[in-house]
Amino acid sequence: MAPTLQDGDALVVYRVRRVRPGHVVIARFDSRPDLLVVKRAIRPYRGGWWIEGDNPMMADDSRKYGEATVTARVLFRYWRASAQPPVR
């Protein structure tokens, strides 16, 4: 999800069923239920969601795995007290 999220970012999430396009979500692909991902909801697709990362060069999203089931929505990110915010 770079540049929106970086390695080490901590997230506060809320379990939801209703998602809108543009929300950053936690999801599992129907074709890869073992893979838990953080991606952006693009549009409803069949019975689930089409999700994509913010970096178009990385295709580990619905372009590769298809439909996803959203389990939670990201409310915000924060840095742990012991960690310093990354320089961007």
PyMOL CGO cylinders between C-alpha atoms (Angstrom):
from pymol import cmd
from pymol.cgo import CYLINDER

trace = [
    CYLINDER, 0.00, 0.00, 0.00, 2.96, 2.32, -0.41, 0.3, 1, 1, 1, 1, 1, 1,
    CYLINDER, 2.96, 2.32, -0.41, 2.97, 5.29, -0.51, 0.3, 1, 1, 1, 1, 1, 1,
    CYLINDER, 2.97, 5.29, -0.51, -0.14, 5.45, 1.73, 0.3, 1, 1, 1, 1, 1, 1,
    CYLINDER, -0.14, 5.45, 1.73, 1.18, 2.89, 4.25, 0.3, 1, 1, 1, 1, 1, 1,
    CYLINDER, 1.18, 2.89, 4.25, 4.73, 1.80, 5.03, 0.3, 1, 1, 1, 1, 1, 1,
    CYLINDER, 4.73, 1.80, 5.03, 6.21, -1.26, 6.74, 0.3, 1, 1, 1, 1, 1, 1,
    CYLINDER, 6.21, -1.26, 6.74, 5.86, -0.88, 10.49, 0.3, 1, 1, 1, 1, 1, 1,
    CYLINDER, 5.86, -0.88, 10.49, 2.76, 1.35, 10.42, 0.3, 1, 1, 1, 1, 1, 1,
    CYLINDER, 2.76, 1.35, 10.42, 0.26, 0.28, 13.07, 0.3, 1, 1, 1, 1, 1, 1,
    CYLINDER, 0.26, 0.28, 13.07, -3.42, 0.33, 12.12, 0.3, 1, 1, 1, 1, 1, 1,
    CYLINDER, -3.42, 0.33, 12.12, -6.65, 0.73, 14.03, 0.3, 1, 1, 1, 1, 1, 1,
    CYLINDER, -6.65, 0.73, 14.03, -9.37, -1.20, 12.24, 0.3, 1, 1, 1, 1, 1, 1,
    CYLINDER, -9.37, -1.20, 12.24, -13.09, -1.69, 12.70, 0.3, 1, 1, 1, 1, 1, 1,
    CYLINDER, -13.09, -1.69, 12.70, -14.95, -4.83, 11.65, 0.3, 1, 1, 1, 1, 1, 1,
    CYLINDER, -14.95, -4.83, 11.65, -17.62, -3.78, 9.17, 0.3, 1, 1, 1, 1, 1, 1,
    CYLINDER, -17.62, -3.78, 9.17, -19.86, -5.25, 6.52, 0.3, 1, 1, 1, 1, 1, 1,
    CYLINDER, -19.86, -5.25, 6.52, -20.55, -1.99, 4.70, 0.3, 1, 1, 1, 1, 1, 1,
    CYLINDER, -20.55, -1.99, 4.70, -17.66, -0.53, 2.74, 0.3, 1, 1, 1, 1, 1, 1,
    CYLINDER, -17.66, -0.53, 2.74, -17.53, 2.31, 0.25, 0.3, 1, 1, 1, 1, 1, 1,
    CYLINDER, -17.53, 2.31, 0.25, -15.21, 2.67, -2.73, 0.3, 1, 1, 1, 1, 1, 1,
    CYLINDER, -15.21, 2.67, -2.73, -12.02, 4.41, -1.63, 0.3, 1, 1, 1, 1, 1, 1,
    CYLINDER, -12.02, 4.41, -1.63, -11.89, 2.94, 1.89, 0.3, 1, 1, 1, 1, 1, 1,
    CYLINDER, -11.89, 2.94, 1.89, -8.68, 1.22, 2.96, 0.3, 1, 1, 1, 1, 1, 1,
    CYLINDER, -8.68, 1.22, 2.96, -9.69, -2.27, 4.09, 0.3, 1, 1, 1, 1, 1, 1,
    CYLINDER, -9.69, -2.27, 4.09, -8.48, -5.57, 5.48, 0.3, 1, 1, 1, 1, 1, 1,
    CYLINDER, -8.48, -5.57, 5.48, -9.53, -8.40, 3.18, 0.3, 1, 1, 1, 1, 1, 1,
    CYLINDER, -9.53, -8.40, 3.18, -9.02, -12.01, 2.14, 0.3, 1, 1, 1, 1, 1, 1,
    CYLINDER, -9.02, -12.01, 2.14, -9.15, -13.23, -1.43, 0.3, 1, 1, 1, 1, 1, 1,
    CYLINDER, -9.15, -13.23, -1.43, -11.64, -15.98, -2.16, 0.3, 1, 1, 1, 1, 1, 1,
    CYLINDER, -11.64, -15.98, -2.16, -8.95, -17.75, -4.20, 0.3, 1, 1, 1, 1, 1, 1,
    CYLINDER, -8.95, -17.75, -4.20, -6.32, -17.29, -1.41, 0.3, 1, 1, 1, 1, 1, 1,
    CYLINDER, -6.32, -17.29, -1.41, -8.09, -17.41, 1.98, 0.3, 1, 1, 1, 1, 1, 1,
    CYLINDER, -8.09, -17.41, 1.98, -4.73, -17.83, 3.75, 0.3, 1, 1, 1, 1, 1, 1,
    CYLINDER, -4.73, -17.83, 3.75, -3.60, -14.36, 2.54, 0.3, 1, 1, 1, 1, 1, 1,
    CYLINDER, -3.60, -14.36, 2.54, -4.72, -11.37, 4.66, 0.3, 1, 1, 1, 1, 1, 1,
    CYLINDER, -4.72, -11.37, 4.66, -4.10, -8.04, 2.91, 0.3, 1, 1, 1, 1, 1, 1,
    CYLINDER, -4.10, -8.04, 2.91, -4.52, -4.28, 3.38, 0.3, 1, 1, 1, 1, 1, 1,
    CYLINDER, -4.52, -4.28, 3.38, -5.79, -2.72, 0.15, 0.3, 1, 1, 1, 1, 1, 1,
    CYLINDER, -5.79, -2.72, 0.15, -8.15, -0.02, -1.17, 0.3, 1, 1, 1, 1, 1, 1,
    CYLINDER, -8.15, -0.02, -1.17, -11.75, -0.99, -2.00, 0.3, 1, 1, 1, 1, 1, 1,
    CYLINDER, -11.75, -0.99, -2.00, -12.41, -0.06, -5.63, 0.3, 1, 1, 1, 1, 1, 1,
    CYLINDER, -12.41, -0.06, -5.63, -15.92, -1.36, -6.40, 0.3, 1, 1, 1, 1, 1, 1,
    CYLINDER, -15.92, -1.36, -6.40, -18.37, -4.12, -5.50, 0.3, 1, 1, 1, 1, 1, 1,
    CYLINDER, -18.37, -4.12, -5.50, -17.61, -7.18, -7.61, 0.3, 1, 1, 1, 1, 1, 1,
    CYLINDER, -17.61, -7.18, -7.61, -19.96, -10.15, -7.83, 0.3, 1, 1, 1, 1, 1, 1,
    CYLINDER, -19.96, -10.15, -7.83, -20.58, -11.05, -4.18, 0.3, 1, 1, 1, 1, 1, 1,
    CYLINDER, -20.58, -11.05, -4.18, -17.45, -9.37, -2.79, 0.3, 1, 1, 1, 1, 1, 1,
    CYLINDER, -17.45, -9.37, -2.79, -15.10, -6.49, -3.60, 0.3, 1, 1, 1, 1, 1, 1,
    CYLINDER, -15.10, -6.49, -3.60, -12.54, -5.60, -6.21, 0.3, 1, 1, 1, 1, 1, 1,
    CYLINDER, -12.54, -5.60, -6.21, -9.55, -4.30, -4.25, 0.3, 1, 1, 1, 1, 1, 1,
    CYLINDER, -9.55, -4.30, -4.25, -6.27, -2.79, -5.40, 0.3, 1, 1, 1, 1, 1, 1,
    CYLINDER, -6.27, -2.79, -5.40, -3.10, -1.46, -3.84, 0.3, 1, 1, 1, 1, 1, 1,
    CYLINDER, -3.10, -1.46, -3.84, -2.06, 2.17, -4.23, 0.3, 1, 1, 1, 1, 1, 1,
    CYLINDER, -2.06, 2.17, -4.23, 1.10, 1.17, -6.11, 0.3, 1, 1, 1, 1, 1, 1,
    CYLINDER, 1.10, 1.17, -6.11, 0.08, 0.16, -9.65, 0.3, 1, 1, 1, 1, 1, 1,
    CYLINDER, 0.08, 0.16, -9.65, 3.43, -1.58, -10.20, 0.3, 1, 1, 1, 1, 1, 1,
    CYLINDER, 3.43, -1.58, -10.20, 2.53, -4.24, -7.62, 0.3, 1, 1, 1, 1, 1, 1,
    CYLINDER, 2.53, -4.24, -7.62, -0.22, -6.61, -8.72, 0.3, 1, 1, 1, 1, 1, 1,
    CYLINDER, -0.22, -6.61, -8.72, -0.81, -8.63, -5.55, 0.3, 1, 1, 1, 1, 1, 1,
    CYLINDER, -0.81, -8.63, -5.55, -4.45, -7.57, -5.50, 0.3, 1, 1, 1, 1, 1, 1,
    CYLINDER, -4.45, -7.57, -5.50, -7.69, -8.36, -7.36, 0.3, 1, 1, 1, 1, 1, 1,
    CYLINDER, -7.69, -8.36, -7.36, -5.87, -8.09, -10.69, 0.3, 1, 1, 1, 1, 1, 1,
    CYLINDER, -5.87, -8.09, -10.69, -4.06, -11.30, -9.71, 0.3, 1, 1, 1, 1, 1, 1,
    CYLINDER, -4.06, -11.30, -9.71, -6.36, -13.03, -7.20, 0.3, 1, 1, 1, 1, 1, 1,
    CYLINDER, -6.36, -13.03, -7.20, -9.85, -11.82, -8.17, 0.3, 1, 1, 1, 1, 1, 1,
    CYLINDER, -9.85, -11.82, -8.17, -12.71, -11.14, -5.80, 0.3, 1, 1, 1, 1, 1, 1,
    CYLINDER, -12.71, -11.14, -5.80, -12.05, -10.42, -2.11, 0.3, 1, 1, 1, 1, 1, 1,
    CYLINDER, -12.05, -10.42, -2.11, -14.09, -10.56, 1.07, 0.3, 1, 1, 1, 1, 1, 1,
    CYLINDER, -14.09, -10.56, 1.07, -13.65, -7.45, 3.22, 0.3, 1, 1, 1, 1, 1, 1,
    CYLINDER, -13.65, -7.45, 3.22, -13.41, -8.15, 6.95, 0.3, 1, 1, 1, 1, 1, 1,
    CYLINDER, -13.41, -8.15, 6.95, -12.56, -4.70, 8.36, 0.3, 1, 1, 1, 1, 1, 1,
    CYLINDER, -12.56, -4.70, 8.36, -12.04, -1.05, 7.48, 0.3, 1, 1, 1, 1, 1, 1,
    CYLINDER, -12.04, -1.05, 7.48, -8.91, 0.88, 8.46, 0.3, 1, 1, 1, 1, 1, 1,
    CYLINDER, -8.91, 0.88, 8.46, -9.84, 3.87, 10.62, 0.3, 1, 1, 1, 1, 1, 1,
    CYLINDER, -9.84, 3.87, 10.62, -6.38, 5.35, 10.99, 0.3, 1, 1, 1, 1, 1, 1,
    CYLINDER, -6.38, 5.35, 10.99, -2.69, 4.54, 11.30, 0.3, 1, 1, 1, 1, 1, 1,
    CYLINDER, -2.69, 4.54, 11.30, -0.28, 5.50, 14.07, 0.3, 1, 1, 1, 1, 1, 1,
    CYLINDER, -0.28, 5.50, 14.07, 3.32, 5.04, 15.04, 0.3, 1, 1, 1, 1, 1, 1,
    CYLINDER, 3.32, 5.04, 15.04, 4.25, 3.26, 18.24, 0.3, 1, 1, 1, 1, 1, 1,
    CYLINDER, 4.25, 3.26, 18.24, 5.73, 5.43, 20.97, 0.3, 1, 1, 1, 1, 1, 1,
    CYLINDER, 5.73, 5.43, 20.97, 9.09, 3.66, 20.70, 0.3, 1, 1, 1, 1, 1, 1,
    CYLINDER, 9.09, 3.66, 20.70, 9.24, 4.05, 16.93, 0.3, 1, 1, 1, 1, 1, 1,
    CYLINDER, 9.24, 4.05, 16.93, 9.91, 7.26, 15.12, 0.3, 1, 1, 1, 1, 1, 1,
    CYLINDER, 9.91, 7.26, 15.12, 7.77, 8.24, 12.14, 0.3, 1, 1, 1, 1, 1, 1,
    CYLINDER, 7.77, 8.24, 12.14, 9.44, 7.36, 8.86, 0.3, 1, 1, 1, 1, 1, 1,
    CYLINDER, 9.44, 7.36, 8.86, 10.88, 10.14, 6.75, 0.3, 1, 1, 1, 1, 1, 1,
    CYLINDER, 10.88, 10.14, 6.75, 8.82, 10.52, 3.60, 0.3, 1, 1, 1, 1, 1, 1,
]
cmd.load_cgo(trace, "trace")
